[in-house]
Amino acid sequence: MSAPSSVAETLLLLERGGYVADRELATAVHLALAMGRPLFLEGEPGTGKTEIAKVLAEGLGRRLVRLQCYDGLDLSAAAYEWDHARQLMAIRLAEAAGEADRDLLGRNIYAREFLRERPLLAAIDPSLPPAVLLIDELDRADEPFEAFLLELLADFQITVPEYGTIRATTPPPVVITSNRTREVHDAIRRRCLYHWVDYPSAERERAILARKAPRVPALLAAQVVAFAQKLRSSDLFKLPGVAETIDWANALAHLDQVELTPAVVEETLGVLLKYQDDIAQLRGAELGRLVAEAREAAPAP
């Protein structure tokens, strides 16, 4: 499928994939696709950054190639590595067959067949179907790793010293996400379009719940959103993201709840909050107050 030709078409593409986006985000996605530039998304965990790449891959009919970043990630895990066991076997077979030309043998063992693809190379391999590349949580990787990405992000190519340059014939849309646990270097940012993915408004979050948790009663969904919105103005160690709101609403529906009560909220806080200090802070009178305010603030279905 071809890329959307307007912001309105991009909104429609995202909506068809179940993603409720505002116009600013849809504009950033549209421009990244139209200009062939990577899209760098920053924001709190659980605000839907990763989901954008998944929806794009589905909507554009492309395979999704995901590089999940972590501390200690290196080139051999992210881009490529040589299959040393097969290279050694090829050398031994050549020697057994009496092939004495070491220069020729040296060139042959660095043939494409011995190159193991990792996500970055798999995303631009011209022999494979077009892809969407997701570089997820780049801030978790070590800072020096970012240097490996510069050639890829600028020219959609990777240079393998022993082999040569592998270049994409159809450059993949690239989505880079960061939870901002550390600052990503300016050299990466300059090669990308940037968008901050914030917590959604109450109206948009209700729309998200309607798409992602359709079996949740409308009144309960409205109260869940009102409660989560109030929590995000609290002094908690980890504020609940949209992913937690969806999980909590589904959990309450599984318990056959139709509206929030202090008792059921206390019993299920571990679905919404992930740190004991945050849960302990809310229990008691504070919890009752928040539930009452959420019930009052939730619009009637």
Secondary structure by P-SEA (a helix, b strand, c coil): ccccccaaaaaaaaaaacccccaaaaaaaaaaaaacbbbbbbccccccaaaaaaaaaaaacbbbbbbbccccccccccbbbcaaaaaaaaaaaaaaacccaaaaaaaaaaccccccccaaaaaccccccbbbbbbcccccccccccccccccccccccccccccbbbbccccbbbbbbcccccccaaaaaabbbbbbccccaaaaaaaaaaacccccaaaaaaaaaaaaaaaaccccccccaaaaaaaaaaaaaaccccccaaaaaaccccccccaaaaaaaccaaaaaaaaaaaaacccc
